[in-house]
Amino acid sequence: MRAVSYANGKVVTSSIDRPQGDGVLVDVVSAGICGSDLHLLKAGAHSPHVAGHEIAGTTPNGTPVAIEPIISCRICHYCLSGNYHLCKSDSKGMGMSINGGMSEQIMVPEDCLITLDKKIPLQDACLIEPLAVALHGLIRTETKSNHKIAVIGGGTIGLCTIAAAKYIGCEVDLLAKYDHQNEAGSKLGAGIVDGLYDRVVDCVGSNETLDKSARTAKPGSWIVLLGIPMEGINLPGMKVIMNEIKIFPSIMYGSTSGIKDFEVAAKLLSIFPAIGETLITHRFSLDDAKEAFKVAQDKSYDCIKVIFDPNI
């Protein structure tokens, strides 16, 4: 079967054996290119396994599913408490440390499958992964419908955060760098950032956006870090301390009160199935992987989410 991988700065579509072994065989229908894939590619990371952790498809009996791409130990304190995304005991990430979903098929443990409502367009359902990322930060900071949300950054995660905030019932505004991102944010129901907010979700993590986040947060509010601050969490100390602004570094997704973020994300997409029309701007076959990654990296294409459809 065809599969996409990247190593040493190069993207390759190759022919590999179909997956075998224990688990459920999933025919992949959509697989997204994540910002982390672009960072690893640019860094020249050696990642010879199949890429892709934003995955949806069908099981052998035709059930539509999204795939939660974490395989944790399931027995440590973190796993048992619903924080399996923090497991350090032989935890594996599809598309990162083991084969992922940029392929025609993938074999996964049954408990990684999230059954989907048939109202969800399966060709868009790889968005459930970034939606779960966005929801995790809001759920863990106990965000309610009366909270006003500012989203900093208009990439996929920023726009998914708008969708997540609207799902909760919040008023939400966006600060984005590019016109096409602001247009997408408006379609999802976001206004323009102005004033102070109960939750500021930084989806970039640069020194500039961190400073903006601190100056946009109400006293006693939360800054949720969905972007990774590669240069450190450099916030204006006096502003943060004097206003008791709380910081929540949010990573991936887990389970809160027995409910998986992935399950909430799937419900969100079933209620708002048209999200894919706004976020997914480009679709490619597995054979066109080099072009797909090129488009995903170049904002001149006005891209937001670039995905693979193995059926093309």
C-alpha positions as CSV (number, residue, x, y, z in Angstrom):
1,M,0.0,0.0,0.0
2,R,1.0,3.7,-0.3
3,A,2.3,5.5,2.7
4,V,3.9,8.9,3.5
5,S,6.9,9.5,5.6
6,Y,9.5,12.2,6.1
7,A,13.1,12.1,7.1
8,N,16.1,14.4,6.8
9,G,14.0,17.2,5.4
10,K,12.4,15.1,2.6
11,V,8.9,13.8,2.1
12,V,8.5,10.4,0.5
13,T,5.5,8.4,-0.7
14,S,6.6,4.7,-0.8
15,S,5.0,1.3,-1.1
16,I,5.0,-0.7,2.2
17,D,3.4,-3.9,3.4
18,R,-0.2,-3.7,4.6
19,P,-0.4,-3.7,8.4
20,Q,-0.8,-7.0,10.3
21,G,-1.0,-8.1,13.9
22,D,-3.3,-7.4,16.8
23,G,-5.8,-4.6,16.7
24,V,-8.5,-3.3,14.4
25,L,-7.6,-2.7,10.7
26,V,-8.9,0.8,9.6
27,D,-9.2,1.9,6.0
28,V,-8.0,5.5,6.2
29,V,-10.4,8.1,4.7
30,S,-8.7,11.3,5.9
31,A,-5.3,12.2,7.5
32,G,-4.3,15.7,8.3
33,I,-0.9,17.4,8.2
34,C,-0.3,18.9,11.6
35,G,2.0,21.8,12.5
36,S,4.2,19.4,14.4
37,D,4.8,17.5,11.2
38,L,5.9,20.7,9.5
39,H,8.2,21.5,12.5
40,L,9.8,18.1,12.4
41,L,10.2,18.2,8.7
42,K,11.9,21.6,8.8
43,A,14.2,20.4,11.6
44,G,15.3,17.5,9.5
45,A,14.0,15.0,11.9
46,H,14.6,11.3,11.0
47,S,11.1,9.9,11.0
48,P,11.1,6.9,8.7
49,H,7.9,5.4,10.0
50,V,4.5,6.4,8.4
51,A,3.6,9.9,9.4
52,G,0.2,11.3,10.5
53,H,-1.7,11.4,13.8
54,E,-4.9,13.2,12.6
55,I,-6.8,10.1,11.3
56,A,-10.3,8.9,10.5
57,G,-11.6,6.0,8.5
58,T,-13.7,2.9,8.6
59,T,-13.4,-0.5,10.3
60,P,-13.9,-3.8,8.4
61,N,-17.7,-3.8,9.3
62,G,-18.0,-0.2,7.9
63,T,-18.1,1.7,11.2
64,P,-16.9,5.3,10.8
65,V,-14.2,6.0,13.4
66,A,-11.7,8.7,14.4
67,I,-8.4,7.4,15.9
68,E,-7.0,8.7,19.2
69,P,-3.3,8.3,18.4
70,I,-2.0,7.6,21.9
71,I,-1.1,4.1,23.0
72,S,-0.3,4.4,26.7
73,C,0.6,1.8,29.3
74,R,-3.0,1.9,30.8
75,I,-1.9,0.9,34.3
76,C,0.2,3.8,35.7
77,H,-1.2,6.6,37.9
78,Y,-1.6,9.0,35.0
79,C,-3.4,6.5,32.8
80,L,-5.8,5.5,35.6
81,S,-6.6,9.1,36.4
82,G,-7.5,10.0,32.8
83,N,-4.2,11.8,32.2
84,Y,-2.9,9.0,29.8
85,H,-1.5,11.8,27.6
86,L,1.1,12.3,30.3
87,C,2.1,8.6,30.5
88,K,5.9,8.1,30.4
89,S,5.7,4.3,30.7
90,D,6.3,3.0,27.2
91,S,3.7,5.4,25.7
92,K,3.6,5.5,21.9
93,G,2.3,8.1,19.5
94,M,1.0,7.2,16.1
95,G,2.8,9.1,13.4
96,M,5.5,10.0,15.9
97,S,7.2,6.9,17.4
98,I,5.1,4.3,15.5
99,N,3.4,4.1,12.2
100,G,0.6,6.7,11.7
101,G,-2.2,7.3,9.3
102,M,-0.9,8.9,6.2
103,S,-1.5,5.6,4.4
104,E,-4.2,3.5,3.0
105,Q,-4.6,1.4,6.2
106,I,-3.5,1.4,9.8
107,M,-3.8,-1.2,12.6
108,V,-4.8,0.2,15.9
109,P,-5.9,-1.0,19.4
110,E,-9.6,-1.1,19.7
111,D,-9.7,1.3,22.6
112,C,-8.1,4.0,20.3
113,L,-11.3,4.0,18.2
114,I,-13.9,6.7,18.6
115,T,-17.2,5.7,16.8
116,L,-18.6,8.6,14.8
117,D,-22.1,9.8,14.2
118,K,-22.9,9.2,10.5
119,K,-23.8,12.9,10.2
120,I,-20.1,13.7,10.3
121,P,-18.5,13.8,6.8
122,L,-15.8,11.2,7.2
123,Q,-13.5,13.0,4.7
124,D,-13.4,15.8,7.3
125,A,-13.2,13.7,10.4
126,C,-9.5,13.9,10.9
127,L,-10.3,17.3,12.4
128,I,-11.5,15.6,15.5
129,E,-7.9,15.3,16.7
130,P,-7.1,19.1,16.6
131,L,-10.6,19.8,18.0
132,A,-9.7,17.5,20.9
133,V,-6.5,19.5,21.4
134,A,-8.5,22.7,21.6
135,L,-11.2,21.3,23.9
136,H,-8.6,19.9,26.3
137,G,-7.3,23.3,27.3
138,L,-10.8,24.8,27.8
139,I,-12.1,21.7,29.7
140,R,-9.2,21.6,32.1
141,T,-9.5,25.3,32.9
142,E,-13.3,24.7,33.6
143,T,-14.4,27.1,30.9
144,K,-18.1,27.9,31.0
145,S,-20.6,29.5,28.7
146,N,-20.4,32.8,30.6
147,H,-16.7,33.2,29.9
148,K,-15.4,35.5,27.2
149,I,-12.6,33.9,25.1
150,A,-9.7,35.5,23.1
151,V,-7.9,33.2,20.6
152,I,-4.4,34.3,19.6
153,G,-3.4,32.8,16.3
154,G,-5.6,31.7,13.4
155,G,-4.1,28.4,12.3
156,T,-5.9,25.1,12.6
157,I,-5.6,24.9,16.4
158,G,-6.8,28.6,16.8
159,L,-9.8,28.0,14.5
160,C,-10.6,24.8,16.3
161,T,-10.5,26.7,19.6
162,I,-13.1,29.1,18.2
163,A,-15.3,26.1,17.3
164,A,-14.7,24.6,20.8
165,A,-15.5,27.8,22.6
166,K,-18.7,28.3,20.5
167,Y,-19.7,24.7,21.3
168,I,-19.4,25.5,25.0
169,G,-21.5,28.6,24.4
170,C,-18.8,31.3,24.9
171,E,-18.4,34.6,23.2
172,V,-15.1,34.4,21.3
173,D,-12.8,36.8,19.5
174,L,-9.8,36.1,17.3
175,L,-6.4,37.8,16.7
176,A,-4.9,36.3,13.5
177,K,-2.0,37.2,11.3
178,Y,-3.5,36.5,7.9
179,D,-6.6,37.8,6.1
180,H,-7.8,34.3,5.2
181,Q,-7.5,33.2,8.8
182,N,-9.6,36.1,10.0
183,E,-12.2,35.3,7.3
184,A,-12.4,31.7,8.5
185,G,-12.7,32.9,12.1
186,S,-15.5,35.1,11.2
187,K,-17.3,32.2,9.5
188,L,-17.0,30.3,12.7
189,G,-18.5,33.1,14.7
190,A,-15.5,34.9,16.1
191,G,-15.2,38.7,16.5
192,I,-12.0,40.7,16.7
193,V,-10.0,40.7,19.9
194,D,-10.6,43.9,21.9
195,G,-10.5,44.4,25.6
196,L,-10.0,41.9,28.4
197,Y,-11.0,38.2,28.5
198,D,-11.7,35.4,31.0
199,R,-9.6,32.9,28.9
200,V,-6.9,33.8,26.5
201,V,-5.8,30.9,24.4
202,D,-2.4,31.4,22.8
203,C,-2.1,29.1,19.8
204,V,1.3,30.5,18.7
205,G,3.6,30.6,21.7
206,S,5.9,33.4,20.5
207,N,7.3,36.1,22.7
208,E,5.0,38.6,21.0
209,T,1.9,36.6,21.4
210,L,2.7,35.7,25.0
211,D,3.0,39.4,25.8
212,K,-0.3,40.1,24.0
213,S,-2.0,37.2,25.9
214,A,-0.9,38.6,29.3
215,R,-2.1,42.1,28.4
216,T,-5.4,40.7,27.2
217,A,-6.2,38.6,30.2
218,K,-8.5,39.8,33.0
219,P,-7.3,39.8,36.6
220,G,-7.7,36.2,37.9
221,S,-8.1,34.8,34.5
222,W,-6.4,31.9,32.6
223,I,-3.9,32.0,29.8
224,V,-4.1,28.6,28.0
225,L,-1.0,27.7,26.1
226,L,-1.8,25.6,23.0
227,G,1.1,26.9,21.0
228,I,4.6,25.6,22.2
229,P,6.8,28.5,23.4
230,M,10.1,27.3,22.0
231,E,12.0,30.2,23.4
232,G,10.5,29.8,26.9
233,I,7.3,31.1,28.6
234,N,8.4,34.7,28.5
235,L,5.5,36.7,30.1
236,P,5.5,40.2,31.6
237,G,6.1,39.3,35.2
238,M,4.6,42.3,36.9
239,K,1.4,42.1,34.8
240,V,1.0,38.4,35.5
241,I,1.8,38.6,39.3
242,M,-0.2,41.7,40.1
243,N,-3.3,40.3,38.4
244,E,-2.9,36.7,39.5
245,I,-3.1,35.4,36.0
246,K,-3.0,31.7,35.9
247,I,-1.1,29.7,33.2
248,F,-2.2,26.4,31.9
249,P,0.3,24.6,29.5
250,S,-2.0,22.3,27.6
251,I,-0.8,19.3,25.6
252,M,-2.8,16.8,23.5
253,Y,-6.0,15.3,25.1
254,G,-7.1,13.0,27.9
255,S,-10.2,12.2,29.9
256,T,-12.0,14.4,32.4
257,S,-14.6,12.9,34.7
258,G,-14.5,9.8,32.6
259,I,-15.3,11.5,29.3
260,K,-12.6,11.6,26.7
261,D,-11.8,14.9,25.0
262,F,-11.9,12.9,21.7
263,E,-15.5,12.0,22.5
264,V,-16.5,15.6,23.1
265,A,-14.7,16.6,19.8
266,A,-16.6,14.0,17.9
267,K,-19.9,15.3,19.4
268,L,-18.9,18.9,18.5
269,L,-18.3,17.9,14.8
270,S,-21.6,16.0,14.7
271,I,-23.4,19.2,15.8
272,F,-21.4,21.5,13.5
273,P,-20.5,19.2,10.6
274,A,-19.8,22.2,8.3
275,I,-16.6,23.1,10.2
276,G,-14.7,21.1,7.6
277,E,-15.8,23.4,4.8
278,T,-14.1,26.3,6.6
279,L,-10.9,24.6,7.9
280,I,-10.0,22.2,5.2
281,T,-8.6,24.2,2.3
282,H,-6.6,21.6,0.4
283,R,-6.9,17.8,-0.3
284,F,-4.2,15.7,-1.8
285,S,-3.7,12.0,-2.8
286,L,-0.9,10.1,-1.0
287,D,1.0,10.2,-4.3
288,D,1.2,14.0,-4.1
289,A,2.8,14.2,-0.6
290,K,5.6,16.5,-1.5
291,E,3.2,19.1,-3.0
292,A,0.9,18.7,0.0
293,F,3.6,19.5,2.5
294,K,4.8,22.4,0.3
295,V,1.3,23.9,0.3
296,A,0.9,23.4,4.1
297,Q,4.2,25.3,4.8
298,D,3.5,28.2,2.4
299,K,0.9,30.7,3.6
300,S,0.8,32.3,0.1
301,Y,-1.5,29.4,-0.8
302,D,-4.0,30.7,1.9
303,C,-4.1,27.3,3.4
304,I,-5.4,26.3,6.8
305,K,-5.7,22.6,7.0
306,V,-4.2,20.3,4.3
307,I,-5.3,16.7,4.4
308,F,-4.6,13.4,2.6
309,D,-7.5,11.4,1.1
310,P,-6.1,8.0,0.2
311,N,-9.1,7.4,-2.1
312,I,-8.0,10.2,-4.5
